[in-house]
């Protein structure tokens, strides 16, 4: 059967046909003649248990898997979807969220295909000598994404299409959950430099050159009409001279020059870092954060001994400087005071989708049940663009987490 004809028979909207047809020939050629293993009820139950999903999800998942495996068209669609997510680099983010042939069960189809990656992830992790508890904890993200899906679709279970690209990393051994957070071992993406004074221990963070900033020291895009100055960075044998960021999260317009004879570089633009992702769930007490960071460095030192990450780095709406004072006393504000904040490009609505899990035509109608929801809505609905922020926490400061070691710099 022609795959385009399959999509028509399944009543898929024509605007999605191109994206959904990527790698279709490969999927048609490899479709098993007999039962698909990951749709077997016993396998579905095993994957459900491994991912620690809610008990009430098990039978709906088993029922849908049985239905799919007994329908030729749905079998091919499911097989193709799973391979597009995890085997091919297909544009899965362009698939429709709701599939007409499945209706309210659409999200469960995506979840079934995501759960089917567990054996491949386990195999990859075993070859990498990843501890089994880390492997299983990494799958907690499936449960977190289900909670977000339920908020968006009035209690229906499932996995959002927008999260499939993120989950693609799991069987490839690219991301691991260690304690409260997920981490990736990468060259630091922000390309900032951190220098520390030999005697005082003061830390300075230099921004990369060529960034545009508004009057308050936050990054803005070219052509926005908000740019007031541009970052610089010049380095020679004895000095480094350029734009530094305050640990409060904004860049300073005055150029700073330091002498290499009394300052040492503790993070360079090409060094490895642990790129931190913060899953949904709250509970980021200082003790929990500290334990996750310490455990992460220990884990990566053990499993990746040839690479030494020098810091934890993150770019997230969570490090929005607007929230530190508005959420004084919160775990989020406490976390921000422990790290060196720096400005990054923002979209103006950063954090809304993460917190509210859906879009609103009128954001004044969004729920205001939590302190965080109220803080974001007060800013956004009041006409203030929301910001994203960057952060660095140096490996050598792990023993001092809780002391706000960066807050003495440039204050």
C-alpha positions in Angstrom: 0.0 0.0 0.0 1.2 3.5 -0.8 1.9 5.3 2.4 0.1 8.4 1.3 -2.9 6.3 0.6 -2.6 4.9 4.2 -2.7 8.4 5.6 -5.8 9.3 3.6 -7.6 6.1 4.8 -6.7 7.0 8.3 -8.1 10.5 7.7 -4.9 12.3 8.4 -5.1 16.0 7.4 -3.2 16.6 4.2 -1.0 19.3 5.6 0.8 16.7 7.7 1.3 14.1 5.0 4.8 15.3 4.0 6.2 15.3 7.6 4.5 12.0 8.4 5.8 10.3 5.2 9.5 10.8 5.9 11.2 7.4 6.0 7.9 5.7 5.1 9.5 3.3 2.7 11.9 2.0 5.4 9.0 1.4 7.8 6.9 -0.4 5.2 9.8 -2.7 4.4 10.6 -3.6 8.0 7.0 -4.0 9.3 6.9 -7.5 11.0 4.5 -10.0 9.5 3.6 -11.3 12.9 2.8 -9.5 16.2 4.8 -6.4 17.0 6.8 -7.2 20.2 6.3 -3.8 21.9 2.6 -4.1 21.5 2.4 -7.5 23.3 0.3 -7.0 26.5 2.9 -8.5 28.8 5.6 -6.2 27.3 3.3 -3.1 27.6 2.8 -4.0 31.3 6.5 -4.4 31.8 7.3 -1.1 30.2 4.5 0.6 32.2 5.9 -0.7 35.5 9.5 0.2 34.6 8.5 3.8 33.8 6.6 4.0 37.1 3.5 5.3 35.4 0.2 5.6 37.3 -1.7 2.3 37.8 -4.8 3.5 36.0 -2.8 3.9 32.8 -1.9 0.2 32.4 -5.1 -1.2 31.1 -5.8 1.7 28.6 -2.3 1.2 27.3 -2.8 -2.5 27.0 -6.2 -2.1 25.4 -4.9 0.3 22.8 -1.9 -1.9 22.0 -4.2 -4.8 21.4 -6.4 -2.8 19.1 -3.4 -1.5 17.1 -1.8 -4.9 16.7 -5.1 -6.2 15.2 -5.5 -3.5 12.6 -3.1 -3.5 9.6 -3.3 0.3 9.1 -2.7 1.1 12.7 0.1 -1.4 12.9 2.0 0.3 10.2 1.3 3.8 11.6 2.5 2.7 15.0 5.6 1.0 13.7 6.4 4.0 11.5 5.9 6.4 14.4 8.2 4.6 16.7 10.9 4.4 14.1 10.5 8.0 13.2 11.1 9.0 16.8 14.0 6.7 17.7 15.6 5.2 14.6 15.4 8.0 12.1 16.0 11.7 12.5 12.5 12.4 11.1 10.7 15.7 11.7 8.5 14.1 14.4 7.7 17.5 15.9 5.6 18.3 12.8 3.2 15.4 13.3 -0.3 16.3 14.4 -1.1 16.1 18.2 -4.5 14.6 17.5 -4.9 11.7 15.1 -8.4 11.4 13.7 -8.2 7.6 13.6 -7.6 7.5 17.3 -9.3 10.6 18.7 -8.8 10.8 22.5 -6.4 7.9 22.4 -3.9 9.8 20.2 -1.7 10.7 23.2 -1.6 7.1 24.3 -0.3 6.0 20.9 2.7 8.4 21.3 3.2 7.1 24.8 3.2 3.4 23.6 5.9 4.3 21.0 7.9 6.1 23.6 7.7 3.2 26.1 8.9 0.9 23.3 12.3 2.6 23.4 13.1 1.2 26.9 14.8 -2.0 25.7 17.0 0.0 23.4 17.9 2.5 26.1 18.7 -0.4 28.5 20.9 -2.0 25.9 22.7 1.3 25.3 23.1 2.0 29.0 24.4 -1.5 29.7 27.1 -1.1 27.1 28.0 2.3 28.7 28.0 0.7 32.2 25.3 3.1 33.4 23.9 1.9 36.8 20.4 0.4 36.3 18.8 2.8 38.9 20.0 5.8 36.7 18.5 4.2 33.7 15.2 3.7 35.3 15.1 7.2 36.9 15.8 8.7 33.4 12.5 7.3 32.3 10.6 9.3 34.9 10.4 12.0 32.3 7.7 10.0 30.5 5.5 10.3 33.6 6.3 14.0 33.9 5.3 14.6 30.3 2.1 12.7 30.9 1.1 15.1 33.7 1.6 18.0 31.3 -0.4 16.3 28.6 -3.3 15.8 31.1 -3.4 19.5 32.0 -3.4 20.5 28.3 -6.1 18.0 27.3 -8.5 18.1 30.3 -7.3 14.9 32.0 -6.6 12.7 28.9 -3.3 10.7 29.3 -0.6 10.8 26.7 2.8 12.1 25.6 2.9 15.5 23.9 4.3 15.5 20.3 6.4 18.6 21.3 8.3 16.4 23.8 9.2 13.5 21.4 12.4 15.1 20.2 13.6 15.4 23.8 12.8 11.8 24.5 14.8 10.8 21.4 17.9 11.3 23.4 17.2 8.6 25.9 18.1 5.4 23.9 21.0 7.2 22.4 22.7 7.6 25.8 22.7 11.4 25.7 20.9 12.4 28.8 20.6 11.0 32.3 18.6 11.7 35.4 20.6 11.9 38.6 18.5 12.9 41.6 16.2 15.8 40.9 17.7 16.9 37.6 18.6 15.6 34.2 22.1 16.2 32.8 23.9 16.1 29.5 27.7 16.1 29.1 28.5 18.6 26.4 30.9 21.5 25.4 29.4 24.5 27.1 26.9 26.1 24.8 27.0 29.6 26.2 30.7 30.1 25.4 31.2 32.3 28.5 34.5 32.4 30.4 34.8 32.3 34.2 37.9 33.7 36.0 38.8 33.5 39.6 41.1 35.8 41.6 44.0 33.8 43.2 43.8 35.6 46.6 40.2 36.8 47.1 38.5 34.0 45.3 36.2 36.5 43.5 34.7 35.1 40.3 34.0 37.0 37.1 32.0 35.8 34.1 33.0 37.3 30.7 30.3 37.3 28.0 31.2 36.2 24.5 31.8 39.2 22.1 29.2 40.5 19.7 26.0 40.2 21.8 23.6 43.1 21.8 22.2 44.4 25.1 19.4 46.7 26.1 19.9 49.5 28.6 19.4 47.1 31.5 22.0 44.6 30.4 19.8 41.9 28.9 20.4 40.3 25.5 18.2 41.5 22.7 18.0 40.5 19.0 19.4 42.6 16.2 16.7 44.8 14.6 14.6 44.9 17.7 15.3 48.6 18.3 16.2 47.9 21.9 20.0 47.5 21.6 22.1 50.1 23.3 25.5 48.5 23.3 27.5 45.4 22.3 29.7 43.0 24.2 33.4 43.0 23.6 36.2 40.5 24.6 39.9 41.0 23.9 42.6 38.7 25.3 46.4 38.9 25.1 49.2 37.2 27.0 48.8 39.2 30.2 45.2 40.5 30.3 41.6 39.8 29.4 39.4 42.8 28.7 35.7 42.7 28.0 32.0 42.6 29.1 31.3 40.9 32.4 28.0 39.8 33.8 26.9 40.5 37.3 26.0 37.3 39.2 22.6 38.9 39.5 22.1 38.1 35.8 22.6 41.3 33.8 25.7 42.4 31.8 27.6 45.4 32.8 28.2 48.1 30.2 31.6 49.2 31.6 34.5 47.2 30.2 36.4 45.2 32.8 40.1 44.4 32.6 41.9 41.8 34.7 45.5 40.7 34.9 46.2 37.0 34.2 49.0 37.1 36.8 46.5 37.2 39.6 43.4 35.6 37.9 43.1 32.1 36.6 40.5 30.8 34.1 38.2 28.2 35.7 35.9 27.8 32.8 36.8 28.3 29.1 34.4 28.6 26.1 35.3 25.1 24.9 35.3 23.3 28.2 32.9 20.5 29.0 30.0 21.2 31.4 27.0 19.3 32.7 24.0 20.8 30.9 21.2 20.8 33.4 17.5 20.2 32.6 14.9 20.7 35.3 12.0 18.3 35.0 8.5 19.2 36.2 7.7 18.4 39.8 8.8 21.0 42.3 10.6 20.0 45.4 13.9 21.8 44.6 15.0 22.4 48.2 18.6 23.5 48.7 19.5 20.1 50.1 17.9 18.3 47.1 19.6 20.6 44.6 23.0 20.2 46.3 22.7 16.4 46.4 21.7 16.2 42.7 24.7 18.3 41.6 27.2 16.3 43.7 25.8 13.0 42.6 25.9 14.1 39.0 29.6 14.9 39.0 30.3 11.6 40.7 28.2 9.7 38.2 29.9 11.3 35.1 33.3 10.9 36.6 32.6 7.2 37.0 30.9 6.5 33.7 32.8 9.1 31.5 36.3 9.1 33.1 38.0 10.6 30.0 36.0 13.9 30.2 36.1 16.2 33.2 33.2 18.7 33.2 34.2 21.9 35.0 30.7 23.3 35.8 27.0 22.9 35.7 25.4 25.2 33.1 21.7 25.8 32.3 19.6 28.1 30.1 16.0 28.3 31.4 13.1 30.5 32.2 13.7 29.3 35.8 16.6 31.7 36.0 14.6 34.7 35.1 15.9 37.5 37.2 12.4 39.0 37.4 11.4 36.1 39.7 14.0 36.2 42.4 12.4 39.1 44.3 8.8 38.2 43.4 9.3 34.7 44.7 11.5 35.7 47.7 11.8 32.8 50.2 11.0 30.2 47.5 13.2 27.2 46.5 13.5 28.8 43.1 14.9 32.0 44.5 17.3 30.1 46.8 18.6 28.2 43.8 19.2 31.5 41.9 21.2 32.9 44.7 23.6 29.9 44.7 24.6 30.2 41.0 26.2 32.8 38.8 23.4 34.2 36.6 24.1 35.7 33.2 21.8 37.0 30.4 20.7 35.0 27.4 18.3 35.6 24.5 14.7 35.5 25.5 11.4 35.1 23.6 9.2 37.3 25.8 6.9 34.5 26.9 9.5 32.2 28.5 8.1 29.8 31.0 4.4 30.1 30.1 4.1 26.8 28.3 6.1 24.9 30.9 4.0 26.2 33.8 0.6 26.2 32.1 1.1 23.4 29.7 -1.1 25.1 27.0 -1.6 28.3 25.3 -4.4 30.9 26.0 -6.0 33.3 23.7 -6.5 35.5 26.8 -3.8 35.0 29.4 -5.9 36.8 32.0 -8.1 33.7 32.0 -5.1 31.4 32.9 -5.2 29.8 36.4 -3.6 31.7 39.2 -3.4 28.8 41.7 0.3 29.0 42.7 2.6 31.8 43.6 4.7 31.1 40.5 1.6 31.2 38.2 0.6 34.6 39.7 4.1 36.0 39.4 4.4 35.1 35.7 0.9 36.3 34.9 1.3 39.6 36.8 4.4 40.3 34.6 3.1 39.1 31.3 -0.5 40.4 31.5 0.9 43.7 32.8 2.9 44.1 29.6 6.3 43.1 30.8 8.0 40.5 28.6 9.2 37.4 30.4 12.8 36.5 30.3 15.0 33.5 30.1 18.3 33.3 32.0 21.6 31.5 32.1 23.5 30.1 35.0 26.8 28.6 35.9 27.9 26.7 39.0 31.5 25.7 39.1 32.6 22.2 40.0 35.2 23.5 42.4 32.5 25.2 44.5 30.5 22.0 45.2 31.6 21.9 48.8 30.4 25.5 49.3 26.9 25.2 47.9 24.7 27.0 50.2 27.1 29.9 50.8 26.1 32.0 47.8 29.8 32.1 46.7 29.2 34.3 43.7 27.1 37.1 45.2 30.2 39.1 46.4 31.3 39.6 42.8 30.6 43.1 41.3 27.9 43.9 43.9 
